[in-house]
Amino acid sequence: MAAYALEAEGISKFFPGVKALNNVSLRVRSGTVHALMGENGAGKSTLMKCLIGIYRPDHGVIRVNGVPVNFQDTLDALRCGISMIHQELNLVPEMTVAENIWLGREPIKYGLVDHGKLHAITRVLLSKLNIRLAPDRLVGELSIAAQQMVEIAKAVSWNADVVIMDEPTSALTEGEVAHLFTIIRDLRAQGKAIIYISHKMDEIFAITDEVSIFRDGAWVGSDHTTRFTRQSLITQMVGRELTQLFPKFNNAIGEEVLTVRNLSRHAVFHDINFSVRRGEILGVAGLVGAGRSEVMESLFGMSAIDSGEILIDGVLTRIDSPSTAIDKGMAFLTEDRKKSGLFLVLSVLENMSIVNMAQYSSKVGFISHVQMAKDCMAQIQRLNIKTPTMDQIINNLSGGNQQKVLIARWLLAQPKILILDEPTRGIDVGAKAEIYRLISELANRGVAIIMISSELPEIIGMSDRVMVMHEGRITGILNKEQASQETIMSLASE
């Protein structure tokens, strides 16, 4: 039997203007959970895409159970025993849970799909994984967390020897994460090899056996998880020590900029009352489904409210669209950057400047491309965005760098109210520190900031006050001294 379930040796991958992988190696043992760590843009996703057959490496060799392989596509990889749960969900919303799991492998009877057998084998699989979903439920009707569970079931259904999990807990609650860890331990006990990609340090130390670290497209090192400390892992990932993750300034908090009174939306949220002051960071905590994002989407004009008032600088304001919100000095970094933030086929420059085009347009309709490029380059340098040029198509950037481009977009707009919905989801610890520094700088300049986050250390470390929600209602607003993880979780689960 081969010593390793999966080996990648001397892998290099080049794109125009970018050396994504430079002679990297990875060895994963059967019956272990192997973490892959590194900043966004370190090459983790590119290597995984080489292992699953999406990309073909320019140099190097991949071995499965000691046998060299040369995948032509993802189906090749699946047939060789490698499956992957992608960070970006790859499900068909119009199809059922069962149809998504067995797509292309459906049981056939008399030339047609045998739906009875399809639902039966799906029930067996879901029961084995303790996932409580109906096989005939449409995936498009499910929450993001439930869809993630369908992805997990789909990957396991291939009975693969190697399962790659790319940020599998990004949309899961604490209970769902515990459930996933149970599934992972069961797979490990069956002798499966798990490659686990996450930026959440607690998860790495809780579930993994070994860690490999990548930086700037190169392999840095591998070792048993127990031989790392949190700080030594961060230092190897980013190449420097992060002495203060939450660089909160002593910003002066001024008068109320945004006041919300009795805001309601039928069956979504009720009687929402809060305010945010100039220079203040208001953290918004709560479990998945608490209504946090929905309140902010309504404030920004993305969804209509049924009743209530919104005041900006003390003036009653009607916000009926995002363009009205932008005109009133609001900006909104949405939770799902690909669905409602980015224009994936446009360049970094175009994505960054698209909200601010009026500033670059003359009275006769001409656009000052020189000033636009100058401003965008300044933001690329300020946020340390890793891109070969500002003309690079944004879909080619890593998730963390895409997030930085969105932040740069709103920095160029110079808002007085900035709403951030999960601003560091799927982002490595080095990029998180940079984004925290930017948020603090903006607050110090007098911007009123609302920050939704599911990470309690982030909420506590960055917020001046914390608003907690549960099932569409505010259950408490805490000042900095009152905000502890225990108090917040108690209010979030009332």
N, C-alpha and C positions, 0 to 999 in steps of 0.2 A: 504493500500500500504506500502511496506517495506521502512524503512528509508534510506536504502542503496541499490543501484543497485548491488553492489558487495562487499563482505566481505571475507577477508582471516584472519583467527584467529589462532595464535599459530603455524604457519607453520614452520616446520623444514625439511631440506633436507640434506642428507649426501652422499658424494662420497668417494671412497678410499683415506684416508689421508686428506680429506677436509670436514669441516662443512660449507657448502655453505649458508645455512639459519639456524638461531638459534632463534626459537620461535618468528617469526616476524608476524606482523599484518598490515592490510591495509583495509581502509573503503572508498569507493568511492560513492558519491551521484549521483543520476540521474540529468542530466542537468548541469553538471559541467565538467571542464577540470582539471584533477588532475595530477600534475607533480610528477614524481618519480626521485629523485636525489641521487647521490652517486658516489664515485670513481669507476673506473673499478675494478671488483672483489668484489663489495659491496653486491652483491646478487640480483640486480634488474632483470637481464635477467633470473636467475634461478627461481625467484618468478613468473615472467610472464609465463615461460614455465610450471610451476605448474598450473597457472590459465587457460592456453589454452589446457592442456591435453597432452603436450609433456612429462612432468615428473609427477610422482605421489608423493605427499609429504609423508615423513616418519611419520610425526605427524601433527596434526592440521585439521581444517575444512574450506571448502570454501562454501560460500552461494551466490546464485544468487537470487536477489529480496527476500531475507529472507529464501530461501529454500536451505538446505544443498545438495551439489552435490558431485559426485565422478566420475570424468571424466576418461574414459578408453583410449580416444585418442582425437585428435584435432577435429574430426567430432562431437564427443559428445559435446565438448565445443561450437562449432559453432551452433549446434541444440539448445543449451541452451541460445544462444544469445551473445556469446563472440567471437569476431573476432580480428585478429592481423595483423598489417603491420610490417613485420620483417625488422631488419636493413640489413640483408643479403637477397637480393631479391630471391624469391622462384617462379620464372616464368619458363615456358618452351619456350626456344628461337625459336623452330621449329614450334610453334603453333601461331595462330593469337591472336590479342587483345581480341576478343570475346571469343575464345576457352579458353584462360587463365582465363578470369573472371568467366566463367560459367562451368569450368572443373568439370565433374562429375554431373552436374545439367543441362545439355543441353536439350532444348526442342526436343522431339522425335515425328516423324511422320512416320507411316508405318514401325516402327522398326529402322529407321535411324534418324540421327541428322537433324533437320529442320533448315538449315542454314539461310533461309529467316527470320524466327522468331528469330533465335539467333542474327542475325545482327540488327534486329529491336529493340529488348529489350536492346541490347548493346548501340545503338544510343540514346535511351531514357535515359539510365543511365548516359552516358557520357555527354549528353546535360544538364541533371539536375545538374551535377557536373561542368559544363562548361569546360570539358576536350576535347580539339580539336584533336581527334585521330580517324582514320578510323578503324572500327571494323575488317576489313579483313587484316589489316597490320600485318606482321609478327613481333612478339615481339623482335626477335633477330636483327632486322634492326633498332630498336629504340635506342635513347640515354639512358643513365642511368637515367636521370631525367624523361624522358617520361615513362620508365619502372616503375619508382617509382609511377607515376600517375596511371598506370595500377594496381599496388598493392593497391593503395588507393581505386580505383573503385571496385576492387575485394572484399576488406574488407567491403565497404559500401553496396555492392550487397546482403550481407547476412541479411540486415536489423537488424543488431545486436543491442542489448541494450547497450553493452559495447564494445568500440573499443580501442584496445591497439595500440599505435603508438611508435615504437622503433626507435629513431633517424630518423624520417621521412624526415628531410630536409637536410640530409648529402650530397645529390647530387643535390640539387635544387638551382637555382639562386634566387636573391632577389624577382623578380617578381613572380616566382613559389612558393616561401615561402608565399608571400601575398595571392596568390590563395589558397594555402592549408589552411591558417588561415581563409579564407572566408568559405571554406568547413567545417572546425572545428566549426566555430560559428553557421553555419546552423544546424549541427548535435546537438550541445548543445541546440539550440532553439527548436529542436524536442524532447528534453528530454533525449537524449543519454548521456551516461557517457563516457568520453574520458580519458584514462590513457596515459599520454604524457611523454616519456622518452627522455631527451635531455641534452647535456652538454653545450648548448649555453644559457648563462644567459639572454641575451636580449629576447630570445624567451619565456623563463619561465615567465618573468615579463610581456610580451606582451599578452600572450594568456591563461595563467592558472589561476584558481580560488583558488586552494589549492595545497600544497606541502607536500610530505612525504619524509623523508631523511633516507637513509640507510648507514651504515658503517660497514665493516667487517662482513657481513652476519647478522647484527642485525638492528632492527628498532631504530632510534635515536629520531625522533619526527615528528609531523604533525601540520600544521597550515595554516591559510589563507595566500595566496601569499603576500598580502599587508602588512602583519606583519613582513616580512623579508626585510632586505637590502641585496644588493649584497654581502657585506663582511660577514654578519651574516650567510648567506646561505653557503658560502664557508667554513667558520670556522666550522659549524656543519658537513659539508660533510667530511672534511679532518681531523677534530679534532685538527686543529692548524690554525694560521693566515698565509696567504701568503702575506707578506708585499711587495714583489717585484715580480710580475708575469714574467716580462721580465728582467732577470738578465744579461743585456748586459755588458760585460767587455770592457775596453778601449784597445782592442787588436791592436797590431801594424800590419798594412797592408803592405805587401811586394810587390814583383814583380808579374807580370802576370804569372799565372799557366796555365790557359785555355784561348785560343783565338779562336773565331768562326767568320769566314768570309763568307758572302754571302751564307749561308746555305739555301737550298731550297729542297722541296719535293712536287711534283706536286699535286695541289689541296688541300694541307694541310698547308704548311707554305712557306714563300717567303723572300729571302734576309735578313736572320737573321744574325745580327752582334752584338757581345758583347764580353766582357772579364771578367774574375774573377781573383782576386789577392789572393796571399797567406794571410790567416788570415781574408779574407773578407767574409761577408754574403751578397749574392746578392738575394734579394727577387724578385719573379716573380709573378706578379698580372695579372688579366684579368678575364673576364666572362667565364662561361662554354662554350666550343667550340672555345676558342680563339687560341688553338693550343699549349698551354704551355707544356702539358704532351708529346705531339707528338714530339716537338723539343728535349726534354730531352731523350725520348726513342731512337731517331735517334743518339743523341750524344753517347749514351751507346751501340749502335750497335744492338738494338732490331728491328729497321726498317731502310731500306736503304735510303740514300739521293740521290737526282738526281744531285746536284751540290753543290759546296762550299768547304771550307777548315776548318780543325780542327787542331789547334796547341797546343801541351802540352809542357810547358817549352820552347816555341819558336820553337819547332821542328814539322814540318808537319807530321801528324799522320793519318794513315788509320785505322778506327775502323769499322770492319765488323761483329763483334759479341760481346755479353756481356763478353765472356771470354777474348777477346782482350782488352776490356775496363778495365777489372779488372787487367790484366797484366800491363796496363799503369798507374795504380794507381787510377782508378775511382771506385766509389761505387754508387749504385742507390737504394734508398728506394722507391718502387713503390706505386702508389696511392691505388691500390686494393690489399691489403695484401693477401687475400685468393686466388685470381685468379693468381697472378704472383709473390708472395713473399714466402708464406709458403708451406711447405710440411706437410699437415694436419695430415697424419697418422704417422709421425715421432715424435720423442721426442723433448723436449726443447733443450737438448744437441746436438742432430743431426742437428736441424734447425739452431742452433747458430754457429756450427763449419763447416757446409757443404762447405762454400766458401773457407775456410782456411785449407782444409785437407792436402795440400802439406806441410804446416808448421809442421804438426804432423807426417808426414811420413818419415821413415828412407830411406836410399839409397837402402836397400834390400826389401823395401815394407811394413815393419811393422809400425803400427800406435801406437803412444804414447798416450794411453787412459788416463794415469795418468795426463799428462800435459794438455790434452784437457779438462778433467774434472776440473782441477785446474783453468784454464783460464775461463771456463764457469761459475763456481761458483763465481769467482771474479766479473764477469759481472752481475750475478744475484743479488749479494749484492750491487754492485755499482748503478744499475738501479732500485733497490727495486722491482724486479720482483716477483710477488706473485705466487709461484708454490710450491706444497708439496715437490717435488724432481726434479732434472734435467732430470729424466727419464720419467716424465709425458708427455703423448701425448699432443702435442701443441693445438689440437682442443678443448681440455678440459679447456683451459685458457680463460679468458675474452679477449675482443678485445684489450683493452689497454695494457694488459700484452703480448699479441701476438705481438703488435707493438714494445714493448720494446725489445723483443727477436730479431726482425729483426734489430733494431738499434744496439743491441749488436753484431750481426753477422758482421756488417760493421765496428764496432769499433775494433773487433778482426783482421780485414783485414788491419787496419791502412792505409786508403786511403789518398791521397793528394788532391783529388777532391771528394766531397760528394754531391750527388744530392738527395734532399728530396722532394718528391711529396706528398703534404698534410700530413705532418708528425704527426699532432695531430687530424686528422679527427676521430670522434667517441671516443675521449679520454676525460676523466674528467679533471677538472681544476687542481687537485693536480698532476696528471700524466703529464699534459701539462707543469707545472712549472718545473718538473724534466727534461723533454725533452728539454725545453728552456735552462736550466742550462747546459745540456750536449752539446747542439749545441754551446753555447757560449764558453765552455771549449775547444771544438775542434777547433773553430776559433782562440782562444787564443794560441793554439799550432801550428798554421800555416796552418791548413786545409782550403782549398778554398771551400766554401759552397754555393750551389744554392738551394734555398728553394721556392718551389711553394706553394702558399696558397690562399684559397678563403676568409680567414678571414683577413680583412684589419688591425684590431688592431695588429694581429700577424705579418703581413708584416711590418708595421710601427715600431712596438716595437723591432723587431729583426734585421732588415736589415741595412746594411751600405749604399747600393744603392738599388733602386727599378726599375726593368724593367717591363714595362706594355705592354701587347699584346692585339690585337684585330683582329679577323678574319685572323689569320696566319701571322700577321705582327707586328713588334715592333713599338709602337706608341710613346714611350718615355722612357728615362732612367733618373731617378731622383736621386739626392743625398739626404742624410738624411734630410737636412733642407728644401728641396722642397717637400718632400713626405707627403702629407696630404690626408685624405680620399676623399675630394672633387676633388683634382687634379688627384688622381689615377682613380677615377670613371669616370671623364671626359675623360681621355685618354683611358680607357677600353671600352668606349661606343662610340668612334669616328666613 
